[in-house]
């Protein structure tokens, strides 16, 4: 069952992710790409 707490936690997660990506806009594209890849790997590891 998908509870309101789970939905809220997911919303916070997405908000934090959006804030992080906004903070990295000033970085050169190569660094951003590396960070995004690391974040995606961390997210994938968290899911399994």
HELIX and SHEET records of a PDB file:
HELIX    1   1 UNK A    4  UNK A   23  1                                  20    
HELIX    2   2 UNK A   24  UNK A   26  5                                   3    
HELIX    3   3 UNK A   29  UNK A   47  1                                  19    
END                                                                             
